[in-house]
Amino acid sequence: MTAHNNNMLDSSITNKEIKNKGFLLLDAMFKEHGWHIVRNEMNWLCYSKMGYETDLFDIKIDKTSIHVSIPIKNSPFQYHTTFKDYFQASEYVEARFFDFIHELKKID
């Protein structure tokens, strides 16, 4: 019988190619900073990081809007906002991501 560590990520998850190519640059940014994709669908992307599993960057796409949810620093809550296009949503997520990891570096 072998033990399985649930905290270890399978490389097939962390190296998985993003399905929604509209967020390809965001995907590269998250991966470059050690975050991984935990939801990889055409209409739903979600990123997390080992040790910060409750801090999620969530992007959901419907027919008319792109819904973005970002973690609030030092809080169990998420902030949610909506955009009409990929460019605005991507720019927002990128800016908030760098704000967030900058705060994490101050805490660590």
C-alpha positions in Angstrom: 0.0 0.0 0.0 1.4 3.4 -1.0 0.7 6.7 0.6 -0.5 9.5 -1.5 0.1 13.1 -0.6 -3.0 15.2 -1.5 -0.9 18.4 -1.2 1.3 17.4 -4.1 0.1 18.6 -7.5 0.1 16.2 -10.4 2.2 17.7 -13.2 -0.6 17.0 -15.6 -2.6 19.6 -13.8 0.1 22.3 -13.5 1.3 21.8 -17.1 -2.1 21.6 -18.7 -2.7 23.9 -21.7 -5.3 26.6 -21.2 -8.5 25.8 -23.2 -9.7 29.4 -23.5 -7.0 31.1 -25.7 -8.4 34.5 -25.0 -6.6 34.4 -21.6 -3.4 32.8 -22.8 -1.2 35.8 -21.6 -2.9 35.7 -18.2 -2.2 32.0 -18.0 1.5 32.5 -18.7 1.6 35.3 -16.0 0.0 33.1 -13.3 2.3 30.1 -14.1 5.4 32.3 -14.2 4.7 33.3 -10.6 4.0 29.7 -9.3 0.2 29.7 -9.6 -1.6 26.8 -11.2 -4.9 26.4 -13.0 -7.5 24.6 -10.9 -10.5 25.1 -13.3 -9.8 24.9 -17.1 -12.9 25.2 -19.1 -13.8 27.5 -22.1 -16.2 29.5 -19.9 -14.5 29.2 -16.5 -10.8 29.6 -15.4 -9.6 29.5 -11.8 -6.1 29.9 -10.5 -4.6 29.1 -7.0 -1.2 28.6 -5.4 0.1 26.0 -3.1 -0.1 27.3 0.5 -2.8 29.8 -0.6 -5.5 27.5 -1.7 -8.3 29.7 -0.5 -7.0 32.7 -2.5 -8.6 32.2 -5.9 -8.5 34.3 -9.1 -11.7 33.2 -10.8 -12.9 34.1 -14.4 -16.3 33.1 -15.6 -17.5 33.9 -19.1 -21.1 34.0 -20.2 -22.8 35.2 -23.4 -22.7 38.9 -22.5 -20.1 39.4 -19.7 -16.9 38.2 -18.1 -17.2 37.8 -14.3 -14.0 38.2 -12.4 -13.6 37.3 -8.7 -10.3 38.1 -6.9 -9.1 37.4 -3.4 -9.2 40.2 -0.8 -6.0 40.4 1.1 -6.1 39.1 4.7 -9.8 38.1 4.3 -11.8 35.0 3.5 -13.9 37.0 1.0 -13.6 37.6 -2.7 -14.3 40.8 -4.7 -16.5 40.3 -7.7 -16.8 42.6 -10.8 -18.0 42.3 -14.4 -16.5 43.3 -17.8 -17.8 43.4 -21.3 -14.6 42.2 -23.1 -11.5 40.1 -22.7 -9.1 43.0 -22.8 -10.7 44.9 -19.9 -11.0 41.7 -17.8 -7.4 40.7 -18.5 -6.0 44.1 -17.7 -7.9 44.2 -14.4 -6.9 40.6 -13.4 -3.3 41.4 -14.2 -3.2 44.6 -12.2 -5.0 43.0 -9.2 -2.8 39.9 -9.3 0.4 42.0 -9.1 -1.2 44.0 -6.2 -2.0 40.8 -4.5 1.4 39.1 -4.8 3.1 42.3 -3.8 1.1 42.2 -0.5 2.0 38.5 -0.1 5.7 39.3 -0.3 5.3 41.9 2.4 3.6 39.3 4.7 6.1 36.5 3.9 
